[in-house]
């Protein structure tokens, strides 16, 4: 198995099944909610009133998707849902700085 960064796994791999077998499968929805809450807290400062409307709208949609996650994915196992977090808007701080300048 060769990782994206070019570092080889120390043991011989028998395919992707090995990767999945080595993953922790003890995730619960309580753990995912904690991760979700942390992501929400991390974006609190991104909602400044002087940001361009497009950026505010992106963050509102992202934050709403985070809030909706437990309900929207309730039928999905927590171990699968862990890979289904919404994507945070990219380069928001750089775009905000460029828009202000």
Secondary structure, 3 states (H helix, E strand, C coil): CECCCCCECCCCCCCHHHHHHCCCCCCCHHHHHHHHHHHHHHCHHHCCCCCCHHHHHHHHHHHHHHHHHHHHCCCCCHHHHCCCCCCCCCCHHHHHHHHHC
